[in-house]
């Protein structure tokens, strides 16, 4: 799981920049069209959670404690909720929310494996 945490952390940080760029564009479109959607803001929240999750993933990859995995579940879980519920006209947000869901599920798997080793 250490390799997954390193790779997922680096990819999350790199993808965060793309999500931020797309979120700004979606927010500008929402403002110009005055459609009342918040998909640009939701994208920024997803990007911030991806950045935080990526940093946490890299920082806790060698830890045998459970706190890092729990933090990853929460951070990426928040991104999943915001991504799926508030995507609106920013359809790429579903892709980024799915990436966060994969990371969250793998953090649950990592947490379960640590619990099994404790017994």
Secondary structure, DSSP 8 states (H G I E B T S, - for coil): -HHHHHHHHHHHHHHHHHHHHHHHHHHHHHHHHT----HHHHHHHHHHHHHHHHHHHHHTTT--SSHHHHHHHHHHHHHHHHHHHS-TT-THHHHHHHHHHHHHHHHHHHHHHHHHHH-
